[in-house]
Amino acid sequence: MSDYEGKRVVIYFWVSWCPSCQTGLGYMNDFHNSYSGDEIEIISINLTNQERTPTEVMEFVKDEGLVFPVLLDETGQVAKDYQLYGTPTIYIINERGIIEERIVGLLHKEPLERLLLGKN
């Protein structure tokens, strides 16, 4: 997270077999293409310990054309560290590295934009 100091960061936890996660990945991709950069970064963490293989996850990432960083939680330790109990889950981290929001479940594109950009 030190690489993102001074930026707001959206961390998106997901698994490839979850329909809501798949929909949310599309929203994250759209958001990344439209807004990511100097002030906001999108990263995702796949709960790889709940998938068949890491190779299948990376094939899924390629097939879906995901353009933001995808990290693999192969042991489940990151999910434990973030006290995750469902997917998809979104964490919004402020510029000082403090968790501002935790949203469990699908967050549609418009509410995401309102939350991150203050759009009405």
C-alpha positions in Angstrom: 0.0 0.0 0.0 3.0 2.3 0.4 3.2 2.6 -3.4 -0.2 4.3 -3.3 0.5 6.9 -0.6 -1.3 10.1 -1.3 -4.0 8.4 -3.5 -7.4 7.0 -2.8 -7.3 3.3 -3.4 -10.2 1.0 -4.2 -9.5 -2.7 -3.3 -11.9 -5.1 -4.9 -12.0 -8.7 -3.6 -13.5 -11.2 -5.9 -13.7 -14.8 -7.2 -14.2 -15.7 -10.9 -17.2 -18.0 -10.3 -19.3 -15.3 -8.6 -21.8 -13.6 -10.9 -21.9 -10.4 -8.8 -18.1 -10.3 -8.8 -18.1 -10.6 -12.5 -20.5 -7.7 -12.9 -18.5 -5.6 -10.4 -15.3 -6.3 -12.3 -16.9 -4.7 -15.4 -17.7 -1.6 -13.3 -14.2 -1.5 -12.0 -12.8 -1.8 -15.5 -15.0 1.1 -16.7 -14.1 3.2 -13.7 -10.4 2.5 -14.1 -10.6 3.5 -17.8 -12.4 6.7 -17.0 -10.9 7.9 -13.7 -7.9 6.0 -12.5 -4.6 7.9 -12.4 -3.3 10.6 -10.3 -5.9 10.6 -7.5 -7.6 7.2 -7.5 -6.2 3.7 -8.1 -8.1 0.5 -8.6 -6.5 -2.8 -7.5 -8.2 -6.2 -7.2 -7.5 -9.2 -5.1 -8.7 -12.6 -6.3 -9.3 -15.1 -3.5 -7.3 -17.7 -5.4 -7.5 -20.2 -2.6 -11.2 -20.5 -3.5 -10.5 -21.0 -7.2 -9.3 -24.1 -9.1 -5.9 -22.9 -10.1 -4.1 -19.5 -10.4 -3.6 -20.2 -14.1 -7.4 -20.3 -14.6 -7.7 -17.0 -12.7 -5.2 -15.4 -15.0 -6.9 -16.8 -18.1 -10.2 -15.3 -16.8 -8.4 -11.9 -16.3 -7.1 -12.0 -19.8 -10.5 -13.1 -21.3 -12.3 -10.3 -19.4 -9.8 -7.7 -20.5 -9.2 -6.4 -17.0 -6.9 -3.4 -17.1 -6.2 -2.8 -13.4 -3.8 -4.7 -11.2 -5.0 -8.2 -10.2 -3.3 -9.7 -7.2 -3.7 -13.3 -6.1 -4.4 -14.3 -2.5 -3.3 -17.9 -2.9 -3.3 -18.7 0.8 -6.3 -16.7 2.0 -4.1 -14.6 4.4 -5.0 -11.3 2.8 -8.7 -12.1 3.2 -8.0 -12.8 6.8 -6.1 -9.6 7.3 -9.0 -7.6 5.9 -11.6 -9.7 7.8 -13.3 -10.6 4.6 -16.6 -12.6 4.9 -18.1 -12.4 1.5 -17.5 -11.5 -2.1 -17.5 -9.1 -3.8 -16.2 -6.8 -1.2 -14.8 -3.3 -1.8 -12.5 -1.4 0.5 -11.9 2.3 -0.1 -8.7 3.5 1.4 -8.0 7.2 1.8 -4.9 9.2 0.9 -3.4 8.5 4.4 -3.9 4.7 4.1 -7.0 4.5 6.3 -10.0 2.4 5.4 -12.9 4.8 4.8 -15.5 2.4 3.6 -16.2 -1.3 3.4 -19.0 -2.4 1.1 -20.0 -6.1 0.9 -21.9 -7.1 -2.2 -22.3 -5.6 -5.6 -21.9 -1.8 -5.9 -23.2 -0.5 -9.2 -21.3 2.0 -11.3 -23.3 5.1 -10.4 -23.1 4.7 -6.6 -19.3 3.9 -7.0 -18.8 7.1 -8.9 -20.8 9.1 -6.3 -18.8 7.5 -3.5 -15.4 8.1 -5.0 -16.0 11.3 -7.0 -18.8 13.0 -5.2 -21.0 12.9 -8.3 -24.7 13.4 -7.8 
